[in-house]
Amino acid sequence: MTKKTQSGEGAMVEYVTEMIGGQLFGLPISRVQDVFMPERVTRVPLSSREIAGVLNLRGRIVTVVDMRARLGLPKPEDGKIPMAVGVDLRGESYGLLIDQIGEVLRLAEDGMEENPV
């Protein structure tokens, strides 16, 4: 479910943008709960490569997903500390590790194309 607004040119959808490995991605603003700097991520033994671990976010245990690993990108070489976007999916909370957060974009719904295969 994305946030839709009506304007003179039709329905608009809002996305929060983020950079991962030099690529621009967008998340529906309705899914984003928090943007934060993860302080202490606890590694989970025997978890897959893309699971960075878990953290305590305001009393909730949140699974942290390394988006670079998930997308098959190499680890950053600049030494910057990653940011995290807190999202909620089907009642579960996740933290997505990203390189940096962008801005909120409002896009016309009728100008969108289907995701490629």
Disulfide bonds with the S-S distance in Angstrom:
none
